[in-house]
Amino acid sequence: MRIGVLGTGNMAHALATHWARAGHEVTVGGRDTHKAERLATRIGSGAQPASLRAAAEFGQVVLAALPFGAGAGVARELRAALDGKVLLDCSNPVGPGFRLLTEGGPSAAQQLAAAAPGAHVVKAFNLCHQDVWRMQPPVFDGRALAVPVCGDEPEALARVHELVRDAGCEPVAGGGLERAGLLEATAALFIALWVGEGADVQAIAPPLAYAAGPGHELAEGDKRAS
């Protein structure tokens, strides 16, 4: 798969390294060509530097590894180059006080979709710190990290699911793009709990068998038995 990367920061480095090592062709695009060159060198595995536009034109999937507030503007500039492409958004619109900056309006992913209406926007990889994505692979207590994925176009979702697996994780269907705002709100809550309270967020959710109540598993078992 050809992957264009918009941005030269930590998320670009962490994710693109997995994909290049998995055999995908990666082109890193940045406004600063020297930063793009340095990042391509760090990624290795044949990754190439380029301008933002050239990276968008190159990729079948284009990762928007850009801060919230910059992503929509870049997508608008590159909308023709992004036409028909999978545009993968990993941003988090979280501001001071762990406030969700999009509250009451469209999600960051929906803003990208509005800026580049010909692209197939998919939301993923926004719930963890970049150091988690650098792990090879992200496995905790013997279980691969699950990555929720939100999007509307089946082929775009299939491509992103493949990239999730290539990062050593397991994709989870998160629904359509209208649910991307829930992922972004979840990130805001998790960051506030992790950073602000030092809470163990993994301890919040019960095991799946108890998610709908302790009697749910038995009821389902009774149905199957009948």
VOPAGU-2260 file (C-alpha; in pm, 1 decimal, decimal comma):
REM VOPAGU-2260
SITE   aa  ch    i         X         Y         Z
SITE  MET   A    0       0,0       0,0       0,0
SITE  ARG   A    1     118,5     354,7     -70,7
SITE  ILE   A    2      96,2     575,2     237,7
SITE  GLY   A    3     139,4     950,6     239,0
SITE  VAL   A    4     205,4    1116,1     573,4
SITE  LEU   A    5     110,3    1478,1     637,1
SITE  GLY   A    6     325,0    1601,2     923,6
SITE  THR   A    7     667,4    1536,5    1069,9
SITE  GLY   A    8     589,7    1500,6    1440,8
SITE  ASN   A    9     578,7    1217,1    1690,2
SITE  MET   A   10     260,7    1049,2    1569,9
SITE  ALA   A   11     385,3    1053,5    1211,7
SITE  HIS   A   12     706,7     886,8    1325,1
SITE  ALA   A   13     542,6     626,3    1549,1
SITE  LEU   A   14     278,5     506,0    1304,6
SITE  ALA   A   15     472,0     534,3     978,9
SITE  THR   A   16     758,9     329,3    1124,0
SITE  HIS   A   17     526,0      30,3    1174,2
SITE  TRP   A   18     387,7      61,6     824,1
SITE  ALA   A   19     722,4      99,4     652,6
SITE  ARG   A   20     855,3    -205,9     836,7
SITE  ALA   A   21     545,4    -398,7     728,4
SITE  GLY   A   22     643,4    -337,7     365,9
SITE  HIS   A   23     423,5     -40,9     275,0
SITE  GLU   A   24     565,8     242,7      67,1
SITE  VAL   A   25     579,9     556,3     284,1
SITE  THR   A   26     628,3     916,6     176,9
SITE  VAL   A   27     660,0    1179,5     449,8
SITE  GLY   A   28     533,5    1525,2     365,3
SITE  GLY   A   29     609,7    1847,5     549,7
SITE  ARG   A   30     622,9    2220,3     490,3
SITE  ASP   A   31     982,0    2206,9     616,0
SITE  THR   A   32    1167,0    1979,8     372,5
SITE  HIS   A   33    1458,3    1932,2     614,6
SITE  LYS   A   34    1222,5    1796,1     881,9
SITE  ALA   A   35    1064,6    1565,0     625,0
SITE  GLU   A   36    1409,0    1439,6     524,3
SITE  ARG   A   37    1510,6    1378,6     886,8
SITE  LEU   A   38    1192,0    1190,9     965,4
SITE  ALA   A   39    1213,6     974,5     653,2
SITE  THR   A   40    1566,2     880,9     755,5
SITE  ARG   A   41    1452,9     791,9    1108,0
SITE  ILE   A   42    1166,5     578,8     975,3
SITE  GLY   A   43    1396,6     397,6     734,1
SITE  SER   A   44    1272,0      99,2     531,1
SITE  GLY   A   45    1273,3     306,7     213,6
SITE  ALA   A   46    1060,8     597,2     342,7
SITE  GLN   A   47    1094,5     907,0     124,0
SITE  PRO   A   48    1063,4    1279,8     203,6
SITE  ALA   A   49     842,0    1514,3       5,0
SITE  SER   A   50     622,0    1821,5      22,6
SITE  LEU   A   51     275,3    1800,2     176,5
SITE  ARG   A   52     114,9    1802,6    -166,9
SITE  ALA   A   53     345,3    1534,2    -306,6
SITE  ALA   A   54     275,2    1310,0      -5,4
SITE  ALA   A   55    -100,2    1354,9     -54,0
SITE  GLU   A   56     -71,7    1276,0    -424,3
SITE  PHE   A   57     142,4     968,3    -352,3
SITE  GLY   A   58     -71,4     795,4     -91,8
SITE  GLN   A   59    -362,2     560,1    -135,8
SITE  VAL   A   60    -400,0     623,6     236,9
SITE  VAL   A   61    -299,0     964,5     368,3
SITE  LEU   A   62    -231,1    1001,7     740,8
SITE  ALA   A   63    -316,1    1348,6     872,1
SITE  ALA   A   64     -72,0    1357,7    1164,7
SITE  LEU   A   65    -138,7    1725,7    1225,2
SITE  PRO   A   66    -245,0    1927,4    1529,9
SITE  PHE   A   67    -612,4    2008,2    1560,3
SITE  GLY   A   68    -662,3    2351,4    1409,5
SITE  ALA   A   69    -409,0    2288,7    1134,2
SITE  GLY   A   70    -555,7    1973,3     981,5
SITE  ALA   A   71    -863,7    2121,9     817,7
SITE  GLY   A   72    -663,0    2404,7     662,2
SITE  VAL   A   73    -409,5    2163,7     513,2
SITE  ALA   A   74    -686,2    1934,9     387,8
SITE  ARG   A   75    -854,7    2232,7     222,9
SITE  GLU   A   76    -529,7    2326,1      46,9
SITE  LEU   A   77    -483,8    1968,0     -73,7
SITE  ARG   A   78    -845,7    1878,7    -144,2
SITE  ALA   A   79    -784,6    1798,9    -512,3
SITE  ALA   A   80    -489,1    1572,0    -426,9
SITE  LEU   A   81    -697,5    1396,6    -158,1
SITE  ASP   A   82    -991,2    1324,2    -386,7
SITE  GLY   A   83   -1078,8     954,0    -367,7
SITE  LYS   A   84    -809,3     885,2    -104,8
SITE  VAL   A   85    -844,5     743,5     245,1
SITE  LEU   A   86    -771,6    1031,9     483,1
SITE  LEU   A   87    -680,7     893,2     825,5
SITE  ASP   A   88    -726,2    1131,8    1117,9
SITE  CYS   A   89    -547,6    1063,8    1448,2
SITE  SER   A   90    -584,8    1410,8    1600,6
SITE  ASN   A   91    -729,2    1503,0    1938,6
SITE  PRO   A   92    -905,5    1839,2    1978,2
SITE  VAL   A   93    -817,2    1869,8    2346,9
SITE  GLY   A   94    -730,9    2209,0    2494,5
SITE  PRO   A   95    -634,4    2360,0    2831,1
SITE  GLY   A   96    -803,7    2194,0    3124,8
SITE  PHE   A   97    -853,7    1883,8    2908,4
SITE  ARG   A   98   -1145,8    2060,0    2740,6
SITE  LEU   A   99   -1289,9    1920,6    2417,9
SITE  LEU   A  100   -1238,7    2205,0    2170,0
SITE  THR   A  101   -1510,5    2084,7    1931,9
SITE  GLU   A  102   -1783,9    2069,1    2195,4
SITE  GLY   A  103   -2116,4    2164,1    2038,7
SITE  GLY   A  104   -1981,0    2145,0    1684,0
SITE  PRO   A  105   -1850,1    1895,2    1428,8
SITE  SER   A  106   -1570,7    1661,6    1532,6
SITE  ALA   A  107   -1215,0    1709,3    1410,8
SITE  ALA   A  108   -1269,7    1419,1    1169,0
SITE  GLN   A  109   -1589,9    1574,4    1034,7
SITE  GLN   A  110   -1407,2    1903,9     986,4
SITE  LEU   A  111   -1149,0    1721,6     774,5
SITE  ALA   A  112   -1428,5    1561,9     573,2
SITE  ALA   A  113   -1585,2    1903,2     511,6
SITE  ALA   A  114   -1248,5    2049,4     406,1
SITE  ALA   A  115   -1176,4    1763,0     162,4
SITE  PRO   A  116   -1521,7    1634,3      59,8
SITE  GLY   A  117   -1382,0    1394,4    -200,8
SITE  ALA   A  118   -1174,9    1205,7      57,5
SITE  HIS   A  119   -1289,6     906,2     264,3
SITE  VAL   A  120   -1212,0    1017,6     620,4
SITE  VAL   A  121   -1148,8     754,6     887,3
SITE  LYS   A  122   -1083,3     821,5    1256,4
SITE  ALA   A  123    -838,3     596,5    1445,1
SITE  PHE   A  124    -520,1     591,4    1658,3
SITE  ASN   A  125    -627,1     885,8    1877,5
SITE  LEU   A  126    -666,9     719,3    2218,2
SITE  CYS   A  127    -301,9     662,0    2311,4
SITE  HIS   A  128      20,5     854,5    2362,1
SITE  GLN   A  129     271,3     829,9    2079,6
SITE  ASP   A  130     501,6     616,2    2296,2
SITE  VAL   A  131     234,9     344,7    2302,1
SITE  TRP   A  132     227,3     345,2    1922,6
SITE  ARG   A  133     606,6     310,2    1919,7
SITE  MET   A  134     582,8     -24,0    2099,9
SITE  GLN   A  135     654,7    -329,3    1885,6
SITE  PRO   A  136     384,8    -440,9    1931,9
SITE  PRO   A  137     150,6    -265,4    2179,8
SITE  VAL   A  138      58,5    -570,4    2388,7
SITE  PHE   A  139     -54,1    -550,8    2751,2
SITE  ASP   A  140    -100,1    -855,4    2976,0
SITE  GLY   A  141     -70,5   -1074,9    2668,9
SITE  ARG   A  142    -346,9    -894,8    2480,7
SITE  ALA   A  143    -295,0    -674,7    2176,2
SITE  LEU   A  144    -420,5    -318,2    2206,4
SITE  ALA   A  145    -766,6    -267,7    2053,5
SITE  VAL   A  146    -806,4      35,4    1824,2
SITE  PRO   A  147   -1156,2     175,5    1756,4
SITE  VAL   A  148   -1203,5     280,9    1393,6
SITE  CYS   A  149   -1482,7     511,1    1270,8
SITE  GLY   A  150   -1568,3     569,8     906,1
SITE  ASP   A  151   -1833,5     533,4     639,7
SITE  GLU   A  152   -1670,0     379,5     331,2
SITE  PRO   A  153   -1613,6       0,2     343,8
SITE  GLU   A  154   -1292,6      -8,2     137,1
SITE  ALA   A  155   -1144,4     278,0     337,6
SITE  LEU   A  156   -1226,4      95,9     660,7
SITE  ALA   A  157   -1069,6    -224,3     528,3
SITE  ARG   A  158    -746,3     -42,3     446,3
SITE  VAL   A  159    -729,0     117,1     791,2
SITE  HIS   A  160    -804,7    -215,0     960,3
SITE  GLU   A  161    -505,4    -358,8     776,2
SITE  LEU   A  162    -286,5     -72,9     899,1
SITE  VAL   A  163    -408,4    -125,6    1256,4
SITE  ARG   A  164    -301,2    -490,8    1235,6
SITE  ASP   A  165      32,6    -389,6    1084,3
SITE  ALA   A  166      92,3    -181,5    1398,0
SITE  GLY   A  167      43,1    -497,0    1606,5
SITE  CYS   A  168    -305,7    -399,6    1723,2
SITE  GLU   A  169    -660,5    -526,3    1673,4
SITE  PRO   A  170    -918,7    -308,0    1494,2
SITE  VAL   A  171   -1259,9    -255,3    1651,9
SITE  ALA   A  172   -1552,8    -130,6    1442,7
SITE  GLY   A  173   -1651,6     199,4    1599,8
SITE  GLY   A  174   -1937,1     291,0    1367,4
SITE  GLY   A  175   -1971,2     564,4    1109,1
SITE  LEU   A  176   -1783,6     892,3    1096,0
SITE  GLU   A  177   -2062,2    1059,2    1293,9
SITE  ARG   A  178   -1927,8     864,3    1593,6
SITE  ALA   A  179   -1574,4    1005,6    1561,1
SITE  GLY   A  180   -1671,5    1280,2    1804,5
SITE  LEU   A  181   -1732,7    1012,3    2067,7
SITE  LEU   A  182   -1378,1     885,5    2018,9
SITE  GLU   A  183   -1244,5    1239,1    2055,6
SITE  ALA   A  184   -1451,4    1297,0    2370,5
SITE  THR   A  185   -1326,6     965,3    2509,4
SITE  ALA   A  186    -969,1    1080,1    2451,3
SITE  ALA   A  187   -1038,7    1407,0    2635,8
SITE  LEU   A  188   -1182,1    1215,3    2931,4
SITE  PHE   A  189    -899,8     959,6    2935,4
SITE  ILE   A  190    -628,9    1225,4    2919,3
SITE  ALA   A  191    -793,1    1415,6    3206,0
SITE  LEU   A  192    -806,9    1098,3    3416,2
SITE  TRP   A  193    -456,5     981,6    3328,1
SITE  VAL   A  194    -279,5    1315,1    3359,0
SITE  GLY   A  195    -503,4    1506,4    3597,0
SITE  GLU   A  196    -598,9    1231,3    3839,4
SITE  GLY   A  197    -343,1     956,0    3783,9
SITE  ALA   A  198    -632,4     713,7    3739,6
SITE  ASP   A  199    -607,8     365,9    3587,1
SITE  VAL   A  200    -848,0     410,7    3296,2
SITE  GLN   A  201    -830,0      41,5    3206,3
SITE  ALA   A  202   -1001,6     -33,2    3538,0
SITE  ILE   A  203   -1314,3     163,1    3440,9
SITE  ALA   A  204   -1482,2     -98,8    3221,9
SITE  PRO   A  205   -1596,6    -440,8    3349,8
SITE  PRO   A  206   -1524,1    -763,1    3158,0
SITE  LEU   A  207   -1738,1    -811,6    2847,3
SITE  ALA   A  208   -1951,0   -1080,1    3012,8
SITE  TYR   A  209   -2067,3    -820,3    3266,8
SITE  ALA   A  210   -2099,3    -520,1    3036,4
SITE  ALA   A  211   -2478,9    -554,4    3005,4
SITE  GLY   A  212   -2528,2    -674,2    3362,0
SITE  PRO   A  213   -2420,4    -988,9    3550,0
SITE  GLY   A  214   -2719,3   -1188,8    3422,1
SITE  HIS   A  215   -2666,7   -1110,2    3054,5
SITE  GLU   A  216   -2427,2   -1398,4    2983,6
SITE  LEU   A  217   -2662,9   -1654,0    3140,1
SITE  ALA   A  218   -2961,4   -1518,8    2949,9
SITE  GLU   A  219   -2773,2   -1544,8    2620,0
SITE  GLY   A  220   -2663,0   -1898,1    2710,9
SITE  ASP   A  221   -3020,5   -1998,0    2784,5
SITE  LYS   A  222   -3129,0   -1865,9    2444,5
SITE  ARG   A  223   -2864,2   -2073,1    2268,2
SITE  ALA   A  224   -2957,1   -2383,8    2469,0
SITE  SER   A  225   -3321,3   -2351,5    2372,6
